[in-house]
Amino acid sequence: MNELRRAGYALLAAFLTACSSSTPQQRADQAAIAAMAPLKRQYSGLVMGFDLRGPSTLVISVDLQAYIDTDDDTLRAMKRDALTRWRSAWAAAHPHQHGILHVRFIDFVGHKVASETTKV
């Protein structure tokens, strides 16, 4: 009975270890999102969150009212900063690769507010 119990615990531990380890892609995605976090602090109230869609598209959720109320220079700076951060994070996760990266800015219901694109 004790052997059966130990075998069950060993199987459970192996299962939990397998489930909790992340894939290289998940780690790259987490690093990309972490690289974007300063943008949320810098544009507090405007930038609400981030999501990755496919290998080359970053979606940034914005508060639409704050977006409308923000001056054009600040919006240009925010978009430029977002694109620069996304390009840097993507290049770090995909060394020596080329691609076209997209940043989409959406409101709370998913409507596109703006977009930016760059080549790597």
C-alpha positions in Angstrom: 0.0 0.0 0.0 2.8 2.4 0.8 4.5 1.6 -2.5 1.3 2.4 -4.3 0.9 5.7 -2.4 4.5 6.7 -3.2 4.0 5.8 -6.9 0.9 8.0 -6.9 2.8 10.9 -5.3 5.6 10.5 -7.8 3.2 10.5 -10.7 1.4 13.5 -9.4 4.7 15.4 -8.9 5.8 14.5 -12.5 2.4 15.7 -13.8 2.6 19.0 -11.9 6.1 19.6 -13.0 5.2 19.0 -16.7 2.2 21.3 -16.4 4.0 24.1 -14.7 7.0 24.4 -17.0 6.6 27.0 -19.7 7.6 26.6 -23.3 10.2 28.8 -24.9 7.5 30.7 -26.8 5.6 31.3 -23.6 8.7 32.7 -21.9 9.4 34.9 -25.0 5.8 36.2 -24.8 6.1 36.9 -21.1 9.4 38.7 -21.7 7.8 40.8 -24.4 4.8 41.8 -22.2 7.2 42.6 -19.3 9.2 44.8 -21.7 6.0 46.8 -22.4 5.1 47.3 -18.7 7.0 50.7 -18.4 4.7 52.0 -21.2 1.7 51.4 -19.0 3.3 53.3 -16.1 4.5 56.1 -18.3 1.1 56.6 -19.9 -0.9 55.8 -16.9 -4.6 56.2 -17.5 -4.1 55.9 -21.3 -2.4 52.5 -21.8 -4.5 49.8 -20.0 -2.9 46.5 -21.1 -1.1 44.3 -23.7 -1.8 41.2 -25.6 0.1 39.3 -28.3 -1.7 38.1 -31.4 0.4 35.8 -33.4 4.2 36.0 -33.7 4.4 39.6 -34.9 1.4 41.6 -33.6 1.2 43.4 -30.3 -2.2 44.7 -29.2 -2.3 47.6 -26.8 -5.6 48.4 -25.0 -6.2 52.1 -24.5 -8.8 54.0 -22.6 -10.7 55.7 -25.5 -11.7 58.8 -23.6 -8.1 59.3 -22.4 -6.9 58.7 -25.9 -9.2 61.4 -27.3 -8.3 63.9 -24.6 -4.5 63.3 -25.0 -2.6 65.9 -27.2 -1.2 64.8 -30.5 2.5 65.1 -29.5 2.0 62.8 -26.5 0.1 60.3 -28.7 2.9 60.3 -31.3 5.5 59.8 -28.5 3.5 56.9 -27.0 3.1 55.2 -30.4 6.8 55.6 -31.2 7.8 54.3 -27.7 5.5 51.3 -28.0 6.8 50.4 -31.5 10.4 50.8 -30.3 9.8 48.6 -27.2 8.0 46.0 -29.2 10.7 45.9 -31.9 13.4 45.5 -29.2 11.5 42.8 -27.3 10.8 40.9 -30.6 14.4 41.1 -31.8 15.7 39.8 -28.5 13.3 36.8 -28.7 14.1 36.2 -32.4 17.8 36.9 -32.9 18.9 37.3 -36.5 15.4 37.0 -37.9 13.5 39.5 -40.0 9.9 40.3 -40.1 7.2 43.0 -40.1 5.9 43.9 -36.7 2.6 45.4 -36.0 1.2 47.4 -33.0 -2.5 47.8 -32.8 -4.2 50.2 -30.4 -7.7 49.1 -29.5 -10.5 50.4 -27.2 -12.3 48.4 -24.5 -14.6 46.7 -27.0 -11.8 45.8 -29.4 -12.2 48.5 -32.1 -9.0 49.6 -33.7 -8.0 53.1 -32.6 -4.6 53.3 -34.3 -1.8 51.1 -35.6 1.9 51.2 -36.3 4.2 49.0 -38.3 7.9 48.5 -38.6 10.4 46.2 -40.3 13.0 44.2 -38.3 
